[in-house]
Amino acid sequence: MTYSPITTEWLALPADIRSAAETAVGHLRPLTHAEILLIVGRAIKAERERCASDIASLVSFAKDMIGCAWAGEADGGYIQDQATKHGLLREVEFNSRIHLDPNGYAEDGQIWYEYAGPMVAPPSPKLAAVSEGGEE
């Protein structure tokens, strides 16, 4: 049987993703033009809301950092605390299997800071391999 490119791509998705999607919206069927527009519109709206929240966090952090620079208060700990407060960093436990400490000071189980919110980059191949149960 020959499938359309969209159906082929759909069938190539992992079964758990297809199942979750079907639970949310029902089984695969042709969509009306209005349904397609609604799906695209919802995605655009969600992305705008996410971007607005990210920008608000970055602006708030920037204002705090400029204020502390003018007051002469900006040391590394203060900046880290403010970045955490604004959702740009988050505290986690250091894990040498997934974190890289370029200075070599951190030990497993210690508090470690990771980027969060709008600062998050795509995961490194090392983190992806560990998260999927593989080794480095």
Solvent accessible surface area in square Angstrom, and as a share of the most:
residue,aa,sasa,rsa
1,M,203,0.90
2,T,134,0.78
3,Y,109,0.42
4,S,58,0.37
5,P,116,0.73
6,I,136,0.69
7,T,30,0.17
8,T,73,0.43
9,E,123,0.55
10,W,45,0.16
11,L,79,0.39
12,A,82,0.64
13,L,65,0.32
14,P,73,0.46
15,A,69,0.54
16,D,106,0.55
17,I,86,0.44
18,R,61,0.22
19,S,62,0.40
20,A,64,0.50
21,A,33,0.26
22,E,49,0.22
23,T,118,0.69
24,A,82,0.64
25,V,124,0.71
26,G,33,0.32
27,H,145,0.65
28,L,102,0.51
29,R,128,0.47
30,P,124,0.78
31,L,83,0.41
32,T,78,0.45
33,H,134,0.60
34,A,71,0.55
35,E,50,0.22
36,I,80,0.40
37,L,103,0.51
38,L,92,0.46
39,I,90,0.46
40,V,75,0.43
41,G,36,0.34
42,R,154,0.56
43,A,60,0.47
44,I,87,0.44
45,K,128,0.54
46,A,60,0.46
47,E,83,0.37
48,R,172,0.63
49,E,100,0.45
50,R,126,0.46
51,C,49,0.29
52,A,62,0.48
53,S,67,0.43
54,D,21,0.11
55,I,106,0.54
56,A,62,0.48
57,S,28,0.18
58,L,68,0.34
59,V,71,0.41
60,S,43,0.27
61,F,38,0.16
62,A,44,0.34
63,K,140,0.59
64,D,44,0.23
65,M,28,0.13
66,I,85,0.43
67,G,34,0.33
68,C,3,0.02
69,A,64,0.49
70,W,215,0.75
71,A,66,0.51
72,G,67,0.65
73,E,96,0.43
74,A,49,0.38
75,D,87,0.45
76,G,55,0.53
77,G,43,0.41
78,Y,73,0.28
79,I,69,0.35
80,Q,66,0.29
81,D,84,0.43
82,Q,23,0.10
83,A,7,0.05
84,T,48,0.28
85,K,136,0.57
86,H,27,0.12
87,G,34,0.33
88,L,6,0.03
89,L,30,0.15
90,R,129,0.47
91,E,94,0.42
92,V,32,0.18
93,E,123,0.55
94,F,11,0.05
95,N,54,0.28
96,S,58,0.37
97,R,97,0.35
98,I,45,0.23
99,H,19,0.09
100,L,142,0.70
101,D,24,0.13
102,P,115,0.72
103,N,103,0.53
104,G,62,0.59
105,Y,176,0.67
106,A,24,0.19
107,E,116,0.52
108,D,92,0.48
109,G,44,0.43
110,Q,87,0.39
111,I,117,0.59
112,W,58,0.20
113,Y,58,0.22
114,E,38,0.17
115,Y,134,0.51
116,A,13,0.10
117,G,48,0.46
118,P,40,0.25
119,M,76,0.34
120,V,89,0.51
121,A,67,0.52
122,P,117,0.74
123,P,90,0.57
124,S,54,0.35
125,P,117,0.74
126,K,66,0.28
127,L,59,0.29
128,A,34,0.26
129,A,31,0.24
130,V,23,0.13
131,S,82,0.53
132,E,148,0.66
133,G,66,0.64
134,G,31,0.30
135,E,129,0.58
136,E,135,0.60
